[in-house]
């Protein structure tokens, strides 16, 4: 929940400042026309010590309220920004993972194509079929050297 400054806080501070202004403006002008008395009158502080302390305390309270409310708002905004940053970081991580996965899939597809081409080139050779067909064909000199060696024993 956001604890921003409400109009009641601003209105209360305005009322206090207006009270100070009214008190300072209530000073009556001196009846004397002597300039020194007029200056003395304007330099004289019109409020008593207790009134000054009370008004100063009230202004300090408003200042503290404003500071606290603004700090709370700043913290809220900071937390919100950090949450958004976390969401962005997670989104970027997901995008990177997707990109890496697609890159790996593309590599696998390329490897699969290359493997298929290599295996297809072996299929055109068909070594077992060739071996079987050649094995069935008799060669005219097949066994000649074996016969010659065997005939020397007999």
C-alpha positions in Angstrom: 0.0 0.0 0.0 1.4 3.4 -1.0 1.4 5.9 1.8 1.5 9.1 -0.2 0.9 12.6 1.1 -2.8 13.2 1.4 -4.5 16.6 1.0 -5.2 16.6 4.8 -1.4 16.6 5.5 -0.9 19.5 3.1 -3.9 21.3 4.4 -2.7 21.0 8.0 0.7 22.3 7.1 -0.9 25.2 5.2 -3.1 26.0 8.2 0.0 26.1 10.5 1.9 28.4 8.0 -1.2 30.6 7.7 -1.4 30.9 11.5 2.2 32.0 11.6 1.6 34.5 8.9 -1.5 35.9 10.6 0.4 36.3 13.9 3.3 38.1 12.2 1.0 40.4 10.3 -1.1 41.4 13.3 1.6 43.8 14.5 0.2 47.2 14.7 2.1 50.0 13.1 3.6 52.4 15.7 1.7 55.6 16.2 5.0 57.5 16.3 6.2 58.9 13.0 9.8 58.6 14.2 11.8 56.4 11.8 13.8 54.9 14.6 10.7 53.7 16.4 9.3 52.2 13.3 12.5 50.3 12.7 12.6 49.1 16.3 9.0 48.0 16.0 9.7 46.0 12.8 12.8 44.4 14.4 10.9 43.3 17.5 9.7 39.7 17.4 6.0 39.7 17.9 5.6 36.2 19.4 6.3 35.0 22.9 8.9 32.3 23.5 6.2 29.7 24.2 4.2 30.6 21.1 7.4 30.4 19.0 8.3 27.0 20.5 4.8 25.7 19.9 4.6 26.9 16.3 8.2 25.7 15.6 7.2 22.3 17.1 4.2 22.2 14.8 6.2 23.0 11.7 8.8 20.3 12.7 6.0 17.8 13.0 4.8 18.6 9.5 8.3 18.4 8.2 8.8 15.0 9.8 5.5 13.8 8.4 6.4 15.0 4.9 9.9 13.4 5.1 8.5 10.1 6.3 5.8 9.9 3.7 8.2 10.8 0.9 10.7 8.2 2.2 8.0 5.6 2.2 7.0 6.5 -1.3 10.6 6.4 -2.5 11.1 2.9 -0.9 7.9 1.7 -2.5 9.0 3.0 -5.9 12.4 1.4 -5.4 11.0 -2.0 -4.4 8.7 -1.8 -7.5 11.7 -1.0 -9.7 13.6 -3.9 -8.2 10.7 -6.3 -8.8 10.5 -5.1 -12.4 14.2 -5.6 -12.8 13.9 -9.1 -11.5 11.2 -9.8 -14.0 13.3 -8.4 -16.8 16.3 -10.5 -15.7 14.2 -13.6 -15.6 12.8 -12.8 -19.1 16.3 -12.2 -20.5 17.5 -15.5 -18.9 14.5 -17.3 -20.5 15.2 -15.7 -23.9 18.9 -16.8 -23.6 17.9 -20.3 -22.7 15.5 -20.4 -25.7 18.2 -19.1 -28.0 20.7 -21.7 -26.7 18.2 -24.5 -27.1 17.4 -23.4 -30.7 21.1 -23.1 -31.5 21.6 -26.7 -30.2 18.6 -28.0 -32.1 20.0 -26.4 -35.3 23.4 -28.0 -34.7 21.7 -31.3 -34.1 19.7 -30.9 -37.4 22.9 -30.1 -39.2 24.7 -33.1 -37.7 21.7 -35.3 -38.5 21.8 -34.1 -42.2 25.5 -34.8 -42.4 25.2 -38.2 -40.7 22.3 -39.1 -43.1 24.5 -38.1 -46.1 27.4 -40.2 -44.8 25.1 -43.2 -44.1 23.4 -42.8 -47.5 26.8 -42.9 -49.2 27.5 -46.2 -47.5 24.1 -47.5 -48.6 25.0 -47.0 -52.3 28.0 -49.2 -51.8 26.0 -52.1 -50.3 29.1 -54.1 -49.4 27.2 -57.2 -48.1 25.2 -57.6 -51.3 28.4 -57.2 -53.3 30.2 -59.7 -51.1 27.3 -62.3 -51.4 27.1 -62.0 -55.2 30.9 -62.3 -55.7 31.1 -65.2 -53.3 28.6 -67.1 -55.3 30.6 -66.6 -58.5 33.3 -69.2 -59.1 36.6 -67.9 -60.2 38.6 -70.0 -62.7 41.7 -70.1 -60.6 39.9 -70.6 -57.3 41.6 -73.4 -55.4 44.4 -73.9 -57.9 47.2 -73.2 -55.5 45.6 -75.3 -52.9 45.3 -78.3 -55.4 48.9 -77.9 -56.3 50.1 -78.1 -52.8 47.9 -81.0 -52.0 49.0 -82.9 -55.1 52.5 -82.9 -53.9 51.5 -84.9 -50.8 49.7 -87.6 -52.5 
